[in-house]
Amino acid sequence: MPTVLLIDDNPAVLTALSVLLELEDIHCVEASTPEAGLARLDQGGVDLVIQDMNFARDTTSGEEGEQLFAAIRERLPDLPVILLTAWTHLDAAVRLVKQGAADYLPKPWDDAKLLASVRNLLELAETRQQLRAHQRGSRQERERLRGADLRGLVFADPATERLVGLAVQVARSDVPVLITGPNGAGKERIAAIIQANSAVRDGPFVTLNCGAIPGELIEAELFGAEAGAYTGASRAREGKFEAADGGTLFLDEIGNLPPAGQMKLLRVLETGRFERLGSNREREVKVRVISATNADLAAMIRAGSFREDLYYRLNVINLALPPLAERPLDILPLAESFLSGGKRLGEAARRALKAHPWPGNVRELKNAITRGCLLSEGDELDPAALGLEAAPAPRADEEPDRDGIEAALAAAGGVVAQAAAALGLSRQALYRRMERLGIDR
């Protein structure tokens, strides 16, 4: 519940304001002098101030009200302040609004106007707090990523930045990690980042797509096989676990692992030991296992097709990679990184790329850019070359409102260039709108 500090030397005014605001679920605290108001402000927890412009000690000039406002601004420059003023002090109130007061209302005030002003200012204050928290989080993520090996990953979206920050953080331990997300989103790249920032970064990084191997051969792929262990096995072969000893084994599409393979994988995770197919000699390895899936493993457990005990062994840390459509600020930077042959993206192509839903995620985007670079006769790619529908150009008479701009800034972690791209504006145009609307970056 938001808290409003009321500062007025008239007990009747304090009571009337408190009753009005408390009925709207807005908590009020009261002070009858400027000194008491500032003391309460110093205790913290105040979201908005409503202050009188004149007090009993200064009934004519309003000077004491101006001094109180100046003291509040000095302590908390971003705290919204509503001034209550008599008509004789209207000029002073207007002057203070120019100096940063959020609003002024004459006495006697209009209840509806006062409530509307309070609601709007509290909502704006909450949005700014969320934006600052998001900016702090983004700064922490950037600090975490400083000096990390990101394996050339290209991204600009805060959602991706948070996920990569977590990947770098969990890389320091050797616990199993399960990466979930749709096909083509880049799960293997996240696994490579974990390996590159781990204690076994100099060890092997071995991958196995469990969905690309026939079920009868998956155990031989994982654990190796002796000569004659199955038809066609003319010589002994090393499995993926042996190849990954001292490093990382990435098991993609883990949901496709057959029951027998699940049981043996669980044993390796528990003991570090296994046997080659056709052998009774135990081998021991030290391997960091990272798995990935686009399947709903919880549903598979309920259906009896995936072992619950294996799931909890693999899912010590879960990293959920969003689809590309949910990290839209990545689209254009990724597209630029896939260009070749001196090609560039035209404005219509950029609009089409941002408008497309990308059900195939990063893989589909890469294929579209590759196709465009091969088929386009000119240097500038258009939507047709990319195999995309053209998106309408933004109308000159349309512009985002305050809510849209603040939402874009929050999503971009306060980075104006990213917010402008998401809104379809130039950075300069967004700055002009922010200035006109009084939006603080």
N, C-alpha and C positions, 0 to 999 in steps of 0.2 A: 504494500500500500504506500503511495507517495506521501510525503510530508511537506506541508506548507507552513512557513513561519509567518505569523501575523504580528506586526509591530505597530501599535497605536496606543495612545494614552487615554482613549475613551473606552471604558469597559463595555458600554453598549455596542460599540462598533465591533470589538473583539468577539463578543457573544454572537452577534448577528452573523459575522463572517464564519465563525466556527460552526454554527448550526447549519448554515447554507452548504458549506463544503463537506462537513461530516455526513450529511444526507447523501452526498455523491461518493461516499467511500473514500474521501480524501482526508487523511489525518492532519490535524492542526496542532501546532504549539504556539503559545502566545507570549508576547513581551510588551510591557507598557512603557518602556523607555528605550531610546537608542542603545544605551549601554547594555541593558538586559538582552536586547535583540542580538547585539554583536557577541555577547557571551554565549547565548544559545547557539548562534551560528558556529562558533568555534568548537562546539561539541560534535558537530558533524551530523550527517543524516538528513539534511534539509535539501529538498528538491526545487523549491521556489519560495520567494519572499513577496509578501504583500505589505508594503510599508506606507504609513501616513507621510504627508509632506510637511505638516506643521504640528508642533507639539505645544503643550501648555506654556512652556518656557519661551516659545517663539511663535506667537500666534499670527504674526503679520507678514514676515518676510519669507518664510519657508526655508530659511538658511539652514536650520538644524536638520530638516529633511534632506537637503542637498548634501550636507556633511555625512549623514547616515548612508546615503546611497554611495558616496565616494568611498566610504570605509568598507562597504560590502563589496564593491568592485575591486578594491585593492586586495581583499582577502580571497575572493572567489570570482575571478573575472567572467567566468562562463555561467554563473548562477543567474537564472532569469529573475527579474525584479519587476513587479507591478506597482505603480505609484497610485495612491489615492490622494486626490487633490481637490481643494476648494477652487472655485472659479478664480479667486484672487491670485492663485499660484499656478495658473494654467501655463503661463509663459515659461516658468521654471520647469514644469513637468515636460513640456515640449523640448526644452533645452537638454534635459536629462535623457530623454529618448534618443536624441541625436548622439549622446555620449554612451549609449548602450543599454538604457532601460528597455525592458521588453514591451511595456505597454503602460498607459495611464488611464485612469477612470475618474470622472468627477464624482464628488459626493453631492447628493446621495447617488449611489451607483445603481445601475440596472442589473438585477440578478442574472438574467440570461446572458448579457454581454460579459459579465464577470466570469461566470462559469465557462463560457465558450473560450475566453482568453486563457483561463487556468488550464482547461483540458488541452488546448493546443500547445501551450508552453510545456506542460508536463510530458506530452507525447514527443515533442521535439527534443526535450532534455533526455528522455529515455533512448531515443534514436542516437543521439550524440554519444551517450554513454556506451551503447552497444558498438558504435563505430570505433570509439577509442579502445574498447576492450579488444575488438577485432584487430585494430592496428597493433596493439601490444602483442597479441598472439602472433601476428604476422612477423613482427620484429623478432620475437623469440624463435620462430621457425627459421628465419633467415640466419640468426646467430647459430642455430643448430646445424644448418646446412653449410655454413662457412667452413671451407677446408675439406668438405666431404667429397668423395668420388661418386658422382652421379651418373657415370657411364654415358655421358653425352645426352642425358634426357632433356628434352625441350619442353618447357611448361611455363605458363604465366598465371594459371588460375589458382586462387587461394586453396581450393579443395585439393588440388594436386600437391601444392606446397605442403599442406598439412600431412598428407599421406606420406610424401617422401621424407618429411621430417621424422615421422614415426618409424619409417623403415630404417633410417640412419640410426635412430635411437636403439631399436631392438637388435640392430646388427651387432652390438657390443656383447650380447649374451649368445649362448649357444643353444637356446631353446628352439623347438620346432615352431615354424610360422606357417599359417594357412592364409593364402592370398585368395580372396574371392572377388568375382567381378565377371562381366560378360566377355564373350569371345572377342578377341581383337583389341581389348582395352589396354594391353601392355603389362600383363601380369608377370611375364618372364623378365621384362626390363626391371621391374621392382625387385624381383628375386636377385637379379644380377647386382643391383645397388646394395642389397643386404650383404651379399658375398663380398663385394668390393670394400665394404667398410667394417668387415668382421675381423676377428683375430686370425681367421684362416684365409685371409685375402690372397695370400700367395699360394694357397693350395688349389687343387683342381675345382672347376665348376662344371658339373656333369648334369645334363638334362635328359629326361625321358618323358615322352608324351604317352601316357598310359592309354590314351584313346586310339593311338596309331598302331599299336601292337596287338596281334591276335591273342585272345585269351590264353590259348595253350602255350604261347611263347613268352608271356609276360614274366613268369617266374625265372626263366632262363635269362631274360634281359636284366632283371633286377639282381639276381644272385649268382649268375654264371651257370655253366653246365660242364660236366665231364664228357669226354668223347663217348658216343654211343648212348647218351642219356635220352635222346629222342631221335626220331627219324631225321636223318640229314645231319646230325651232329657228328661230323667225322673227326673233329678234334676238340680239345678242351677250350673253353672260352671264358673270358673274364666278364663278370657282371658289372652293373652300374655301381653297386655299393663298393666293390673293390676298386673300381676306377676313381671313385670319389673319396677314397680314404685320405684323411688329412685335409679335406675341403668340404664342399657343399654339393648335395644332390638335390636337384629341382625336379619334382614329380608333378608334371602338368596333367590336368584332367584326371585327378586322383579318384574321382567318382566312378571312373571306368575300370578300376582295378577289380578283378574277379575275387570271389570269396577266399579261395586258397591263397592268393597273393596277399589279400588283406591280413590273413592270419599270420603269414610269415613276416610281413612288414611290421606288424605289431611286435613280434618277438625280437626283431632287430632293434626297434626303437627302445625296447625295454632292456635288452642285454648287450646290444652291440655285436651279437654273434649270429651267424647264419651258416648254412651249408649250400654248396653248389648242388644243382640238380644232378642226381645220379651219384652223389658222394655222401659219405657219412662223417667226413672230417669237418669239424667246425673251424670257421675262420672268424677273426675278430677285426673290426674296423672302428674308426672314430670318424663319424660323418655328421655334419649339420644338415638336417632335412628341412627343406622348404617345399611345400606343396601348394597346388592351386586348383581351383575348380570354378566352373560357371554353373554347377549343379546345386540344387538345394539338398545338402547332405542331411539336414535334419529330417526332411521328408523321406529321404532314402532310408534313414534309420528306422522311421516308423513303418516303412514298407518292408523292412527286413533285408534290404539289399546292400546295406553298408553297416559295418560294425560300429556300435556306439563307443566301445572302449578304444578302438583305433581313432575315431573322430576326436576324442578328448586328448589323445596323445599328439595328434597332428595340430590341433587347434589351441595350443598353449597361448599363442599370440595370433590374433586375427587382424588382417589388413584388408579392408573393403575398398577396392578400386572402383570409383564411380564410372558409369559409361561416359563417353565423350560429350554427349548432350547435356550432362550435368556439370561439366566443367568447360563452359563455352569459351572462356578466355584462352584456352589452350589451342583452339581450332586454327586461328590464323598463324600463330608462331610455328605450330607443327607443319601447316601447309607450306610456309616459307622454307622450312628446313628440308622439305622433300623436293623442292624445285631443282631442276637440272638443265643443262644446256643453255644457260643464259636467259631462261624464261622468267617472267614476272607475272604477278597476279593483277589483272585489271580491277577497277572498282566494282564492276558488275560481278566479277568472279568472287570477290571478297564478300559481297552481300549474299551471293548464292551459297558460299561456304558456310556463312554464319546462320543462314536460314534452314539448311538441310539438317534433318534429325540424326543422321549418322548411326543407323542401326548396326552397322558393321564396325563402328568405333574407329580407332586409329588405323587399323588395317584397311578399312574401306577408304578412309581419307588418303592414305598413302597411295592406294591403287588409283584413286581419282586423279591425284596430282601426277603420278607417273603416266597415266593415260593422256592427260592434257599435254604434258611435255612432249610426248611422242607424236600426237596428232595435230597439235597446233602449228600452223604454218608461220604465224607471226611470233614475235617475242612476247606479246601480252596474251595471257590466257583469259578466255571468256567462259561463261557458264556452259556453253555448248561443248567446248573442248573438254570440260571436266565431266560431261555427262549429267549435268545438273540443270534444274529449272531455274530460270532467271527470277530473282527476287525483286519486288518493286522498290524503286528508289524512294527514300523518305521525302515526304512533302515538305516544302520550304516553310509552310505555315504551321507545321506541327513541331512541337518541342516537348521534351519531358517535363513533368511537373516536379515540385519539390520532393514528393514521396519517391518518384522514380529515380531522381538523381541521388537521393540519400541511400536508397536501396542499392543502386549500382556502385556507389562509393563503398558501402559496407561490404558488398560481395568482392570488390577489388582490393579490400584491405587499405582503402584510402589512397590507392595509386590512381591519380587522375587520368593518366594515359590509358590504363586498362578500363576504367569506368567509361571514358569517352568512346573507346572502341565498342564496348558492349551497348552503348546508347546510339551508336551510329553517328557520333559527332566528332569533330576535330577537338584536340585538346584545348585550343584557344576558345572554341565555341562553348565548351563545357565550363571553362573558367569564367567566361562572361555571364553565363546563366547562374553559376554559383554566386558570383558577386551581386547580380541583380536580385537574387532571392535571399541573400544574406546567409548562405550556407558555408559553414566553416569546414575546411578540409579536415 
